[in-house]
Amino acid sequence: MRTRVPFAALVLVLVMSLVGAGTASASACECATPSIDRYQQWLASGEGTTVPATGSLLVREGRQYAAKVTFLNAEWHVAVLWLGNQFEAQADLSKSAGFRLTYSATDDLYVQLRPASHWSGGDKWLTLVPSTHGKLVTRWFSFAPRAWTSLPELGTPTYSFASALTEARGLVFVGKTPNRLDFRGLRVDGYRPPCL
């Protein structure tokens, strides 16, 4: 005699298996060591008065990680993200449309796209990262050249924005005002960083 399984029970088993698979695949996307969307190297550079002053910005938030830094005083501050998770790595983002950033900031700041061949110095292509007034938001930042500029105070880049995209080493967050920053997500179109 065959036992009939109620349809509702079959649906419940199917839903539970899909939920479990989704959870497993989401956690499998992260690296074995602390990361946000596989980005493991969120760093305080020691430039400007920040908390922390140097080292990793990653802190545990529940089952995930956040990159948190506070800029103090009216001076230039620098927080760094290595796109390839190590300083020597670089990524070709020339076919990428841009990136989606989930963050909160209490004041405006900028993000610089720093290429491997012109890593040091302030004379970089940058775009505004608007204040969220402390609220967590997700924003799209285009890699269209018209969306990027430079600041006279930091200097004019001697290289093209297009060339910076072909050898992108990092995204560097800079600001000249006190600011509380909390980064929760970063997805670069067409690029998936390697875990170390």
RODO-90397 format. One record per atom (N, C-alpha, C): x negated, y, z negated. Coordinates in pm, 1 decimal. Example, Ala and Ser with C-alpha at 12.3 -4.5 7.8 and 13.67 -1.06 7.14 Angstrom:
@x:-1319.0&y:-569.0&z:-780.0
@x:-1230.0&y:-450.0&z:-780.0
@x:-1320.0&y:-330.0&z:-780.0
@x:-1285.0&y:-225.0&z:-708.0
@x:-1367.0&y:-106.0&z:-714.0
@x:-1290.0&y:3.0&z:-787.0
//
This chain:
@x:-83.1&y:-118.0&z:0.0
@x:0.0&y:0.0&z:0.0
@x:-88.0&y:125.1&z:0.0
@x:-64.0&y:218.9&z:90.1
@x:-145.0&y:341.7&z:101.2
@x:-92.0&y:447.6&z:6.7
@x:-187.3&y:514.5&z:-59.5
@x:-150.7&y:623.5&z:-150.0
@x:-147.3&y:753.6&z:-71.6
@x:-40.8&y:828.0&z:-87.5
@x:-29.3&y:956.1&z:-17.6
@x:-80.7&y:1066.9&z:-107.8
@x:-174.6&y:1146.8&z:-54.8
@x:-228.8&y:1260.2&z:-129.6
@x:-147.5&y:1383.8&z:-95.0
@x:-98.3&y:1452.7&z:-196.9
@x:-18.3&y:1573.7&z:-168.5
@x:-97.3&y:1675.1&z:-86.3
@x:-27.8&y:1739.7&z:5.2
@x:-90.8&y:1838.4&z:93.1
@x:-159.3&y:1948.5&z:12.4
@x:-97.1&y:1996.5&z:-94.9
@x:-154.5&y:2104.0&z:-178.4
@x:-288.4&y:2061.7&z:-236.6
@x:-301.6&y:1933.9&z:-272.8
@x:-427.5&y:1883.6&z:-329.4
@x:-537.4&y:1885.9&z:-223.3
@x:-502.7&y:1848.4&z:-100.5
@x:-600.9&y:1851.6&z:8.9
@x:-648.1&y:1994.0&z:35.5
@x:-555.5&y:2087.8&z:36.0
@x:-590.9&y:2228.6&z:58.4
@x:-682.9&y:2276.8&z:-52.9
@x:-653.2&y:2241.2&z:-178.0
@x:-735.0&y:2283.2&z:-291.7
@x:-877.3&y:2229.4&z:-279.5
@x:-891.6&y:2102.2&z:-241.8
@x:-1025.1&y:2042.7&z:-225.2
@x:-1101.4&y:2114.4&z:-114.5
@x:-1034.3&y:2143.5&z:-3.4
@x:-1098.4&y:2212.3&z:108.7
@x:-1143.5&y:2352.9&z:68.0
@x:-1057.2&y:2426.9&z:-1.0
@x:-1092.3&y:2562.5&z:-43.9
@x:-1209.4&y:2559.7&z:-140.1
@x:-1207.8&y:2467.4&z:-236.0
@x:-1316.4&y:2459.2&z:-333.7
@x:-1449.3&y:2425.2&z:-266.7
@x:-1445.0&y:2337.5&z:-166.9
@x:-1569.6&y:2301.4&z:-97.5
@x:-1622.7&y:2419.7&z:-17.2
@x:-1533.5&y:2499.0&z:42.4
@x:-1578.0&y:2616.0&z:117.6
@x:-1632.8&y:2723.4&z:25.8
@x:-1567.8&y:2744.5&z:-88.6
@x:-1616.6&y:2843.3&z:-184.5
@x:-1753.1&y:2802.1&z:-236.0
@x:-1769.7&y:2676.6&z:-265.8
@x:-1899.4&y:2626.2&z:-312.8
@x:-2006.0&y:2641.7&z:-207.6
@x:-1971.7&y:2612.3&z:-81.9
@x:-2069.9&y:2625.7&z:26.8
@x:-2107.2&y:2770.4&z:47.1
@x:-2008.7&y:2860.4&z:37.8
@x:-2038.3&y:3002.6&z:53.7
@x:-2129.8&y:3054.6&z:-54.9
@x:-2107.3&y:3009.5&z:-178.1
@x:-2192.8&y:3052.5&z:-289.1
@x:-2333.6&y:3001.2&z:-270.9
@x:-2345.0&y:2875.0&z:-229.6
@x:-2477.9&y:2816.8&z:-210.4
@x:-2552.9&y:2889.0&z:-99.8
@x:-2483.6&y:2919.9&z:12.2
@x:-2553.8&y:2984.2&z:122.2
@x:-2591.3&y:3128.1&z:87.7
@x:-2506.7&y:3195.5&z:8.5
@x:-2540.1&y:3332.8&z:-31.0
@x:-2664.6&y:3334.6&z:-117.5
@x:-2672.8&y:3241.4&z:-215.0
@x:-2790.7&y:3240.2&z:-301.3
@x:-2913.2&y:3192.0&z:-225.1
@x:-2893.0&y:3107.6&z:-123.8
@x:-3005.2&y:3058.5&z:-44.8
@x:-3066.9&y:3169.4&z:40.4
@x:-2992.9&y:3278.3&z:61.3
@x:-3044.5&y:3388.8&z:141.3
@x:-3151.3&y:3467.6&z:67.4
@x:-3147.6&y:3465.1&z:-66.4
@x:-3247.1&y:3537.7&z:-144.5
@x:-3375.8&y:3456.1&z:-155.0
@x:-3482.2&y:3521.6&z:-198.5
@x:-3611.2&y:3455.4&z:-215.2
@x:-3617.1&y:3388.1&z:-352.4
@x:-3715.6&y:3300.3&z:-370.4
@x:-3731.1&y:3229.6&z:-497.9
@x:-3771.0&y:3325.0&z:-610.0
@x:-3840.0&y:3432.3&z:-576.8
@x:-3877.1&y:3533.7&z:-675.5
@x:-3782.5&y:3653.1&z:-659.3
@x:-3777.3&y:3746.9&z:-755.2
@x:-3681.8&y:3857.7&z:-748.4
@x:-3683.2&y:3931.6&z:-614.1
@x:-3563.3&y:3955.2&z:-560.4
@x:-3551.7&y:4024.4&z:-431.3
@x:-3412.9&y:4084.0&z:-417.1
@x:-3401.0&y:4176.0&z:-324.5
@x:-3272.6&y:4232.5&z:-283.9
@x:-3263.5&y:4211.3&z:-133.3
@x:-3169.9&y:4127.9&z:-90.4
@x:-3157.5&y:4095.0&z:52.2
@x:-3291.4&y:4050.9&z:110.5
@x:-3366.6&y:3971.8&z:32.9
@x:-3496.4&y:3914.5&z:69.6
@x:-3612.0&y:4014.3&z:64.1
@x:-3586.5&y:4138.4&z:27.0
@x:-3695.5&y:4236.2&z:10.6
@x:-3748.0&y:4224.7&z:-132.3
@x:-3873.7&y:4183.6&z:-145.4
@x:-3932.8&y:4153.1&z:-275.3
@x:-4020.2&y:4265.6&z:-331.0
@x:-4063.7&y:4357.3&z:-245.7
@x:-4160.3&y:4458.8&z:-287.9
@x:-4100.6&y:4598.6&z:-288.4
@x:-4030.3&y:4631.6&z:-396.9
@x:-3979.3&y:4765.5&z:-425.0
@x:-4072.6&y:4821.1&z:-531.4
@x:-4146.8&y:4926.4&z:-501.1
@x:-4257.8&y:4966.4&z:-587.1
@x:-4257.7&y:5115.1&z:-621.9
@x:-4294.3&y:5143.2&z:-746.4
@x:-4326.3&y:5280.8&z:-787.1
@x:-4473.4&y:5301.9&z:-753.0
@x:-4502.2&y:5406.3&z:-678.2
@x:-4637.1&y:5425.0&z:-622.9
@x:-4733.0&y:5497.0&z:-716.9
@x:-4680.8&y:5560.0&z:-822.8
@x:-4766.2&y:5641.2&z:-908.8
@x:-4776.3&y:5784.7&z:-862.5
@x:-4705.7&y:5818.7&z:-754.3
@x:-4706.6&y:5955.7&z:-702.5
@x:-4583.2&y:6028.4&z:-754.7
@x:-4605.2&y:6133.0&z:-833.4
@x:-4496.6&y:6201.4&z:-901.3
@x:-4467.9&y:6133.5&z:-1034.2
@x:-4398.4&y:6204.7&z:-1121.4
@x:-4364.9&y:6149.2&z:-1252.8
@x:-4237.4&y:6067.2&z:-1240.1
@x:-4250.1&y:5935.1&z:-1253.6
@x:-4136.5&y:5845.1&z:-1237.2
@x:-4131.5&y:5744.8&z:-1352.1
@x:-4014.4&y:5687.4&z:-1371.1
@x:-3995.9&y:5577.1&z:-1465.3
@x:-3932.3&y:5463.3&z:-1387.3
@x:-4005.6&y:5349.9&z:-1369.6
@x:-4141.2&y:5324.5&z:-1416.8
@x:-4243.4&y:5407.1&z:-1337.6
@x:-4363.1&y:5419.4&z:-1393.6
@x:-4468.5&y:5499.6&z:-1329.1
@x:-4530.7&y:5424.8&z:-1212.6
@x:-4550.4&y:5295.6&z:-1228.2
@x:-4607.5&y:5210.3&z:-1122.9
@x:-4544.0&y:5071.8&z:-1133.7
@x:-4570.7&y:4989.3&z:-1034.5
@x:-4523.9&y:4850.6&z:-1038.3
@x:-4385.9&y:4831.7&z:-979.7
@x:-4331.6&y:4712.7&z:-1001.9
@x:-4203.9&y:4673.9&z:-942.3
@x:-4087.2&y:4752.0&z:-1000.6
@x:-3991.2&y:4784.1&z:-913.9
@x:-3868.2&y:4851.4&z:-955.2
@x:-3755.7&y:4751.6&z:-982.2
@x:-3779.4&y:4624.1&z:-954.1
@x:-3673.4&y:4523.8&z:-961.7
@x:-3639.4&y:4487.4&z:-1105.4
@x:-3509.5&y:4492.8&z:-1135.8
@x:-3458.0&y:4452.1&z:-1266.2
@x:-3334.8&y:4364.6&z:-1243.3
@x:-3314.5&y:4269.3&z:-1333.4
@x:-3199.9&y:4180.1&z:-1319.5
@x:-3071.0&y:4254.2&z:-1353.1
@x:-2969.6&y:4234.9&z:-1266.9
@x:-2834.7&y:4287.7&z:-1289.4
@x:-2739.0&y:4171.0&z:-1272.6
@x:-2705.0&y:4104.3&z:-1383.0
@x:-2619.9&y:3986.0&z:-1373.8
@x:-2695.0&y:3873.7&z:-1304.5
@x:-2639.1&y:3823.8&z:-1194.3
@x:-2702.6&y:3715.1&z:-1119.3
@x:-2787.3&y:3766.2&z:-1003.2
@x:-2793.1&y:3898.5&z:-987.2
@x:-2868.7&y:3957.6&z:-877.6
@x:-2972.7&y:4055.0&z:-932.0
@x:-3040.9&y:4124.4&z:-839.1
@x:-3141.1&y:4223.4&z:-878.8
@x:-3106.2&y:4359.9&z:-822.1
@x:-3152.7&y:4462.7&z:-890.8
@x:-3142.9&y:4601.1&z:-845.3
@x:-3282.1&y:4660.3&z:-851.7
@x:-3308.1&y:4760.3&z:-768.0
@x:-3434.1&y:4835.1&z:-773.9
@x:-3400.7&y:4972.2&z:-831.4
@x:-3454.0&y:5000.8&z:-951.1
@x:-3418.6&y:5124.0&z:-1020.5
@x:-3543.3&y:5206.7&z:-1049.2
@x:-3530.7&y:5337.4&z:-1023.9
@x:-3639.0&y:5430.4&z:-1054.2
@x:-3578.2&y:5566.5&z:-1085.6
@x:-3640.7&y:5636.9&z:-1176.6
@x:-3598.3&y:5772.2&z:-1210.3
@x:-3710.2&y:5868.0&z:-1174.0
@x:-3677.2&y:5969.5&z:-1094.1
@x:-3770.5&y:6076.5&z:-1062.2
@x:-3754.0&y:6185.4&z:-1169.0
@x:-3864.5&y:6229.9&z:-1226.1
@x:-3862.7&y:6335.6&z:-1326.6
@x:-3931.8&y:6460.0&z:-1271.3
@x:-3893.2&y:6576.0&z:-1319.9
@x:-3960.1&y:6702.8&z:-1287.0
@x:-3937.0&y:6746.9&z:-1142.5
@x:-3973.1&y:6871.9&z:-1115.7
@x:-3960.2&y:6930.6&z:-981.8
@x:-4093.4&y:6915.7&z:-909.5
@x:-4117.5&y:6796.9&z:-856.7
@x:-4241.6&y:6763.1&z:-784.4
@x:-4209.5&y:6647.7&z:-690.2
@x:-4298.2&y:6622.5&z:-595.0
@x:-4273.2&y:6513.4&z:-501.5
@x:-4294.6&y:6378.9&z:-571.1
@x:-4199.9&y:6288.4&z:-550.2
@x:-4204.4&y:6152.6&z:-603.7
@x:-4198.9&y:6055.1&z:-486.6
@x:-4256.2&y:5935.9&z:-507.2
@x:-4262.6&y:5836.4&z:-400.1
@x:-4226.4&y:5698.3&z:-454.9
@x:-4130.2&y:5632.0&z:-390.5
@x:-4095.9&y:5492.3&z:-418.9
@x:-4102.5&y:5416.4&z:-286.5
@x:-4165.7&y:5300.4&z:-287.7
@x:-4202.9&y:5230.0&z:-164.2
@x:-4130.4&y:5097.1&z:-151.1
@x:-4092.0&y:5064.4&z:-27.7
@x:-4043.6&y:4930.6&z:5.3
@x:-4126.8&y:4878.2&z:121.4
@x:-4196.5&y:4765.7&z:100.7
@x:-4271.4&y:4701.6&z:209.0
@x:-4176.1&y:4611.9&z:286.7
@x:-4157.6&y:4639.2&z:415.0
@x:-4059.5&y:4566.4&z:496.0
@x:-4092.9&y:4419.0&z:511.7
@x:-4222.1&y:4385.3&z:520.0
@x:-4261.8&y:4245.1&z:536.4
@x:-4303.1&y:4179.1&z:406.3
@x:-4275.4&y:4245.1&z:293.5
@x:-4304.4&y:4193.3&z:159.1
@x:-4452.3&y:4183.3&z:124.8
@x:-4536.7&y:4236.0&z:209.5
@x:-4678.5&y:4252.3&z:176.4
@x:-4731.4&y:4371.3&z:255.2
@x:-4832.6&y:4436.6&z:201.4
@x:-4878.9&y:4562.3&z:259.9
@x:-4927.4&y:4544.8&z:403.4
@x:-4995.0&y:4435.1&z:432.4
@x:-5054.3&y:4415.1&z:564.9
@x:-4950.5&y:4385.2&z:673.2
@x:-4829.2&y:4350.0&z:633.7
@x:-4726.6&y:4310.6&z:731.2
@x:-4663.4&y:4432.9&z:797.8
@x:-4610.8&y:4411.7&z:916.3
@x:-4535.3&y:4515.5&z:985.0
@x:-4425.9&y:4450.8&z:1067.3
@x:-4325.3&y:4529.2&z:1102.0
@x:-4210.7&y:4478.5&z:1176.8
@x:-4187.9&y:4564.7&z:1300.5
@x:-4148.9&y:4501.1&z:1408.0
@x:-4111.5&y:4573.9&z:1529.4
@x:-3961.5&y:4597.9&z:1523.6
@x:-3922.5&y:4721.0&z:1495.7
@x:-3781.4&y:4756.8&z:1484.4
@x:-3732.4&y:4834.1&z:1606.3
@x:-3806.1&y:4825.4&z:1716.5
@x:-3772.6&y:4905.4&z:1834.8
@x:-3637.3&y:4867.7&z:1895.7
@x:-3588.3&y:4747.0&z:1869.5
@x:-3457.7&y:4705.9&z:1921.4
@x:-3349.5&y:4712.5&z:1814.4
@x:-3385.3&y:4760.8&z:1696.1
@x:-3289.4&y:4771.3&z:1585.8
@x:-3209.3&y:4901.2&z:1596.8
@x:-3080.4&y:4893.8&z:1564.7
@x:-2995.0&y:5013.0&z:1569.2
@x:-3008.8&y:5097.6&z:1443.6
@x:-3053.2&y:5036.6&z:1332.3
@x:-3064.9&y:5110.6&z:1207.2
@x:-3054.5&y:5017.6&z:1088.4
@x:-3020.8&y:5072.9&z:972.4
@x:-3009.4&y:4989.8&z:853.4
@x:-2894.7&y:5037.3&z:765.1
@x:-2842.1&y:4943.0&z:688.1
@x:-2733.7&y:4969.5&z:594.5
@x:-2791.8&y:4961.8&z:453.6
@x:-2776.0&y:5069.5&z:376.5
@x:-2833.1&y:5079.7&z:243.3
@x:-2721.1&y:5093.1&z:140.6
@x:-2725.7&y:5010.3&z:36.7
@x:-2633.7&y:5021.9&z:-75.8
@x:-2713.4&y:5080.0&z:-191.7
@x:-2669.9&y:5195.9&z:-240.9
@x:-2750.5&y:5268.2&z:-338.9
@x:-2665.3&y:5368.2&z:-415.4
@x:-2723.6&y:5420.8&z:-523.0
@x:-2668.3&y:5539.2&z:-588.3
@x:-2783.4&y:5635.6&z:-613.9
@x:-2754.2&y:5764.4&z:-606.5
@x:-2853.7&y:5869.7&z:-627.7
@x:-2783.4&y:5990.7&z:-688.1
@x:-2847.0&y:6052.5&z:-785.9
@x:-2786.0&y:6170.1&z:-848.3
@x:-2821.8&y:6299.8&z:-776.8
@x:-2913.6&y:6294.3&z:-679.3
@x:-2947.8&y:6411.0&z:-598.5
@x:-2991.2&y:6362.9&z:-460.3
@x:-3000.7&y:6455.6&z:-365.8
@x:-3049.2&y:6421.6&z:-231.8
@x:-3195.5&y:6378.1&z:-238.3
@x:-3234.5&y:6294.2&z:-144.3
@x:-3373.5&y:6256.2&z:-124.7
@x:-3390.9&y:6222.5&z:22.5
@x:-3508.0&y:6174.4&z:60.2
@x:-3536.4&y:6137.0&z:199.0
@x:-3594.4&y:5996.6&z:201.6
@x:-3578.4&y:5931.8&z:317.3
@x:-3648.9&y:5806.2&z:339.9
@x:-3736.8&y:5826.6&z:462.2
@x:-3863.1&y:5789.4&z:448.6
@x:-3959.2&y:5796.7&z:558.5
@x:-3976.8&y:5657.4&z:618.5
@x:-3989.8&y:5652.0&z:750.1
@x:-4028.2&y:5528.6&z:817.7
@x:-4178.9&y:5537.5&z:839.3
@x:-4254.1&y:5456.5&z:765.7
@x:-4400.2&y:5466.2&z:774.6
@x:-4458.3&y:5352.4&z:857.2
@x:-4532.1&y:5387.2&z:963.8
@x:-4594.8&y:5285.0&z:1048.1
@x:-4729.7&y:5241.4&z:990.3
@x:-4774.4&y:5124.2&z:1032.1
@x:-4901.2&y:5069.9&z:983.3
@x:-5018.7&y:5161.0&z:1018.1
@x:-5018.6&y:5220.3&z:1138.9
@x:-5133.0&y:5300.2&z:1183.1
@x:-5138.4&y:5439.2&z:1120.0
@x:-5028.4&y:5483.7&z:1059.0
@x:-5022.8&y:5616.0&z:995.9
@x:-4954.2&y:5603.4&z:859.6
@x:-5004.2&y:5513.8&z:777.0
@x:-4937.8&y:5485.9&z:650.1
@x:-4948.7&y:5602.0&z:551.4
@x:-5066.7&y:5653.8&z:533.2
@x:-5090.7&y:5753.0&z:427.4
@x:-5047.1&y:5893.2&z:467.6
@x:-5024.6&y:5976.9&z:366.8
@x:-4989.8&y:6116.9&z:391.7
@x:-4839.7&y:6138.6&z:398.2
@x:-4800.2&y:6264.1&z:387.3
@x:-4658.3&y:6299.0&z:387.0
@x:-4600.7&y:6330.8&z:522.9
@x:-4687.2&y:6344.9&z:624.1
@x:-4642.2&y:6387.6&z:757.7
@x:-4579.3&y:6271.3&z:833.8
@x:-4456.7&y:6235.7&z:793.6
@x:-4387.4&y:6119.9&z:849.5
@x:-4249.5&y:6158.6&z:901.3
@x:-4195.4&y:6071.9&z:988.3
@x:-4056.9&y:6087.3&z:1032.2
@x:-3966.9&y:6046.3&z:916.7
@x:-3864.9&y:6127.0&z:889.1
@x:-3776.9&y:6099.7&z:775.9
@x:-3633.6&y:6137.7&z:807.4
@x:-3543.7&y:6088.1&z:723.7
@x:-3402.4&y:6123.0&z:735.1
@x:-3345.9&y:6141.5&z:594.8
@x:-3243.7&y:6223.9&z:584.7
@x:-3182.1&y:6253.7&z:456.3
@x:-3106.5&y:6133.4&z:401.5
@x:-3125.2&y:6107.3&z:272.4
@x:-3044.8&y:6010.1&z:198.4
@x:-2960.1&y:6093.3&z:102.3
@x:-2832.9&y:6113.3&z:133.5
@x:-2751.9&y:6206.9&z:54.5
@x:-2725.6&y:6157.0&z:-88.1
@x:-2710.2&y:6252.5&z:-178.4
@x:-2669.3&y:6220.7&z:-314.6
@x:-2534.1&y:6149.9&z:-312.6
@x:-2516.8&y:6055.5&z:-403.3
@x:-2387.0&y:5990.0&z:-421.1
@x:-2323.8&y:6034.4&z:-552.7
@x:-2389.1&y:6129.0&z:-620.9
@x:-2343.6&y:6178.2&z:-751.2
@x:-2334.1&y:6063.0&z:-851.2
@x:-2425.0&y:5966.7&z:-836.1
@x:-2432.2&y:5854.7&z:-928.9
@x:-2340.7&y:5738.6&z:-897.4
@x:-2260.5&y:5748.5&z:-791.8
@x:-2169.8&y:5638.9&z:-754.3
@x:-2240.6&y:5545.4&z:-657.2
@x:-2213.4&y:5416.5&z:-668.7
@x:-2271.2&y:5317.6&z:-578.1
@x:-2196.2&y:5320.6&z:-445.3
@x:-2268.3&y:5342.4&z:-334.5
@x:-2207.7&y:5348.8&z:-200.9
@x:-2292.7&y:5268.3&z:-102.7
@x:-2234.7&y:5238.2&z:11.3
@x:-2307.7&y:5176.1&z:121.1
@x:-2300.7&y:5269.6&z:240.5
@x:-2418.5&y:5304.8&z:295.1
@x:-2423.8&y:5398.0&z:409.3
@x:-2509.4&y:5339.6&z:520.4
@x:-2474.7&y:5378.2&z:642.0
@x:-2549.3&y:5338.5&z:761.8
@x:-2645.4&y:5450.0&z:798.4
@x:-2771.4&y:5413.6&z:827.7
@x:-2873.7&y:5507.4&z:872.6
@x:-2922.0&y:5462.1&z:1009.6
@x:-2897.3&y:5545.4&z:1109.7
@x:-2929.2&y:5511.0&z:1247.7
@x:-3078.0&y:5530.4&z:1277.6
@x:-3130.3&y:5445.1&z:1365.4
@x:-3265.7&y:5463.4&z:1415.9
@x:-3267.6&y:5547.7&z:1544.5
@x:-3157.6&y:5612.5&z:1576.4
@x:-3158.2&y:5704.4&z:1690.5
@x:-3256.8&y:5817.4&z:1660.3
@x:-3347.7&y:5850.8&z:1754.1
@x:-3449.8&y:5952.2&z:1727.0
@x:-3393.6&y:6085.4&z:1678.0
@x:-3275.8&y:6124.2&z:1726.3
@x:-3217.3&y:6253.5&z:1685.5
@x:-3179.1&y:6255.1&z:1536.8
@x:-3169.1&y:6136.8&z:1473.1
@x:-3132.3&y:6129.0&z:1331.8
@x:-3253.3&y:6146.7&z:1239.5
@x:-3373.4&y:6153.1&z:1297.7
@x:-3497.1&y:6160.7&z:1219.3
@x:-3570.6&y:6290.0&z:1250.1
@x:-3633.5&y:6346.0&z:1149.3
@x:-3702.9&y:6473.4&z:1162.9
@x:-3826.9&y:6471.9&z:1073.5
@x:-3882.7&y:6587.9&z:1049.3
@x:-3994.5&y:6600.2&z:955.0
@x:-3971.5&y:6726.7&z:872.8
@x:-4045.4&y:6739.7&z:763.2
@x:-4035.5&y:6858.4&z:678.7
@x:-4163.5&y:6939.1&z:691.5
@x:-4154.9&y:7069.9&z:720.0
@x:-4275.5&y:7152.4&z:730.8
@x:-4365.3&y:7140.1&z:607.6
@x:-4305.3&y:7128.7&z:490.3
@x:-4383.3&y:7119.3&z:366.8
@x:-4470.6&y:6993.7&z:361.9
@x:-4425.5&y:6888.7&z:428.1
@x:-4499.8&y:6762.3&z:426.3
@x:-4586.9&y:6743.0&z:550.2
@x:-4560.5&y:6820.5&z:653.3
@x:-4639.6&y:6811.0&z:775.7
@x:-4563.4&y:6745.8&z:889.9
@x:-4608.4&y:6772.0&z:1011.6
@x:-4546.3&y:6717.4&z:1132.2
@x:-4620.7&y:6592.7&z:1176.5
@x:-4549.3&y:6483.9&z:1202.5
@x:-4617.0&y:6361.5&z:1247.9
@x:-4692.6&y:6383.4&z:1378.9
@x:-4806.5&y:6318.0&z:1391.3
@x:-4886.6&y:6326.9&z:1514.7
@x:-4857.1&y:6210.3&z:1608.2
@x:-4756.9&y:6133.0&z:1578.2
@x:-4718.9&y:6015.1&z:1656.6
@x:-4568.1&y:6022.0&z:1681.0
@x:-4520.3&y:5946.2&z:1776.6
@x:-4377.5&y:5950.6&z:1810.1
@x:-4296.2&y:5861.8&z:1715.8
@x:-4168.8&y:5894.5&z:1704.7
@x:-4080.1&y:5810.5&z:1624.1
@x:-4068.6&y:5672.1&z:1686.7
@x:-4065.7&y:5665.7&z:1819.5
@x:-4057.0&y:5536.2&z:1888.8
@x:-4175.2&y:5446.7&z:1853.4
@x:-4294.9&y:5504.7&z:1843.6
@x:-4411.8&y:5422.8&z:1808.9
@x:-4404.4&y:5377.1&z:1663.3
@x:-4347.1&y:5458.2&z:1576.3
@x:-4331.2&y:5418.5&z:1435.9
@x:-4240.0&y:5297.3&z:1423.9
@x:-4136.7&y:5290.9&z:1507.3
@x:-4045.7&y:5176.8&z:1504.2
@x:-4115.5&y:5046.7&z:1543.5
@x:-4212.1&y:5055.2&z:1634.2
@x:-4277.7&y:4932.2&z:1682.1
@x:-4372.9&y:4872.4&z:1580.3
@x:-4417.5&y:4950.3&z:1483.4
@x:-4513.1&y:4899.4&z:1383.3
@x:-4474.1&y:4944.3&z:1242.6
@x:-4347.1&y:4925.3&z:1209.1
@x:-4294.8&y:4970.9&z:1080.1
@x:-4351.3&y:4885.6&z:966.1
@x:-4418.4&y:4950.1&z:874.1
@x:-4473.7&y:4880.6&z:756.9
@x:-4381.2&y:4895.6&z:636.0
@x:-4315.9&y:5012.9&z:622.8
@x:-4232.1&y:5030.9&z:505.3
@x:-4134.5&y:5145.3&z:517.0
@x:-4036.8&y:5141.4&z:428.7
@x:-3947.4&y:5253.7&z:406.3
@x:-3992.1&y:5316.3&z:275.2
@x:-4017.3&y:5445.9&z:277.5
@x:-4069.1&y:5515.2&z:159.3
@x:-3969.8&y:5624.2&z:121.2
@x:-3918.9&y:5614.9&z:-0.7
@x:-3819.8&y:5709.3&z:-51.7
@x:-3892.4&y:5821.5&z:-124.9
@x:-3868.8&y:5945.0&z:-80.9
@x:-3937.8&y:6060.1&z:-138.9
@x:-3836.0&y:6166.7&z:-178.0
@x:-3865.4&y:6236.2&z:-286.2
@x:-3778.1&y:6344.0&z:-330.0
@x:-3853.8&y:6439.6&z:-419.4
@x:-3807.7&y:6563.7&z:-423.1
@x:-3878.3&y:6668.1&z:-497.9
@x:-3800.2&y:6715.4&z:-619.7
@x:-3690.6&y:6649.5&z:-650.9
@x:-3607.4&y:6690.5&z:-763.7
@x:-3585.3&y:6571.7&z:-856.5
@x:-3548.3&y:6598.6&z:-982.2
@x:-3511.2&y:6487.2&z:-1070.4
@x:-3397.4&y:6406.7&z:-1008.8
@x:-3403.6&y:6275.3&z:-1021.1
@x:-3307.7&y:6188.7&z:-953.3
@x:-3307.5&y:6052.8&z:-1020.3
@x:-3190.5&y:5993.4&z:-1033.4
@x:-3179.3&y:5855.0&z:-1081.1
@x:-3134.2&y:5769.7&z:-964.1
@x:-3218.9&y:5675.0&z:-924.7
@x:-3194.3&y:5593.6&z:-805.5
@x:-3171.7&y:5448.5&z:-843.1
@x:-3075.9&y:5388.6&z:-775.7
@x:-3041.1&y:5248.8&z:-798.3
@x:-3010.9&y:5187.5&z:-661.4
@x:-3098.0&y:5097.5&z:-616.2
@x:-3081.4&y:5033.3&z:-485.8
@x:-3028.2&y:4892.1&z:-507.1
@x:-2920.4&y:4856.7&z:-433.6
@x:-2858.9&y:4725.0&z:-450.9
@x:-2856.9&y:4641.1&z:-324.3
@x:-2876.2&y:4702.5&z:-208.2
@x:-2870.9&y:4625.2&z:-84.6
@x:-2939.5&y:4696.7&z:29.1
@x:-3000.8&y:4617.7&z:118.4
@x:-3063.3&y:4673.2&z:238.7
@x:-3055.4&y:4569.2&z:349.5
@x:-2987.1&y:4603.8&z:456.3
@x:-2978.5&y:4516.6&z:574.3
@x:-3025.1&y:4595.7&z:695.6
@x:-3137.8&y:4552.3&z:753.4
@x:-3190.7&y:4615.4&z:874.0
@x:-3139.7&y:4537.8&z:994.1
@x:-3075.1&y:4605.5&z:1085.7
@x:-3020.5&y:4542.6&z:1205.7
@x:-3130.6&y:4466.8&z:1280.1
@x:-3107.4&y:4338.0&z:1303.6
@x:-3199.2&y:4256.5&z:1384.3
@x:-3328.1&y:4215.9&z:1315.0
@x:-3340.5&y:4239.5&z:1185.1
@x:-3465.0&y:4204.1&z:1114.7
@x:-3432.9&y:4133.5&z:984.0
@x:-3502.0&y:4023.3&z:961.3
@x:-3487.2&y:3945.3&z:837.2
@x:-3626.6&y:3927.2&z:777.9
@x:-3652.7&y:3985.4&z:661.0
@x:-3789.1&y:3977.4&z:605.4
@x:-3823.6&y:3835.4&z:561.1
@x:-3951.4&y:3798.4&z:571.3
@x:-3995.0&y:3667.8&z:523.3
@x:-4013.6&y:3670.8&z:372.3
@x:-3975.9&y:3563.1&z:305.0
@x:-4003.9&y:3552.0&z:161.7
@x:-4149.8&y:3511.7&z:142.7
@x:-4210.5&y:3562.2&z:37.8
@x:-4348.3&y:3523.9&z:5.8
@x:-4348.3&y:3415.0&z:-98.4
//
